[in-house]
Amino acid sequence: MASHNDFEPVEDMTTLPSMDEQSLLRNLQVRYENKDIYTYTGSILVSVNPYEILPLYNLDVVRSYFGVQRGVLPPHIFAIADAAYKSMVDDKKNQSIIISGESGAGKTEATKLIIQYLAARTNKRSEVERMIVESSPILEAFGNAKTVRNNNSSRFGKFIEIHFNELGHICGARIIQYLLEKSRVVQQAKDERNYHIFYQLCAGADQALRDELQLLPPAQYNYLNQSGCIEIENVDDK
């Protein structure tokens, strides 16, 4: 068995000499240590959350994936988005991208990146595209919460439909939310929070709204203080 130092990582794990669990995990680990957070497994993209900002998403990187066949450039979520867009345009058929993973894996951020890439790929900024991108913070306020594993964990499922016209430009969208974790509204585990919106309302409301709604600090509400966690480090609820 080759040592960790002798292991040669690959961009597509279907090309590994041995397709066992140890080889797959070692390949992901070595690439992660090299700041290569994306790895293919055939047509599937495996992403490992780096929990830091990496220079992988600027406009130059976005444009470099325009119309490029998957495998020519390093694995990237933009390559997946471009492949779906190209198949839609060429085949005139609907395409789907499924984003899955455990809490904290980066699903919410991955969704944002795909939408931003598609908007850039159409080369035509529109009001619809802006509304799709800017809807994310609103959805997160009402459907995301701090958990012990993730400060911005989505507690609901989300299905996003993006509509394109015959020129391949974004012309509409539909966002469907489902399976909201309703129990979190009345009870949270230790060191977790209720949904962001409650704390944001208490912290960010101006005096007029505060007086109208008779708002108190979040620490004075049982629905918000029972877990012992009111604030998130380095996050301003205002």
Secondary structure, 3 states (H helix, E strand, C coil): CCCCCCCCCCCEHHHCCCCCHHHHHHHHHHHHHCCCCEEEECCEEEECCCCCCCCCCCHHHHHHCCCCCCCCCCCCHHHHHHHHHHHHHHHCCCCCCCCCCCCCCCHHHHHHHHHHHHHHHCCCCCHHHHHHHHHHHHHHHHHEECCCCCCCEECCEEEEEEEECCCCCEEEEEEEEECCCHHHHCCCCCCCCCEHHHHHHHHHCCHHHHHHHCCCCHHHCHHHHCCCCCCCCCCCCC
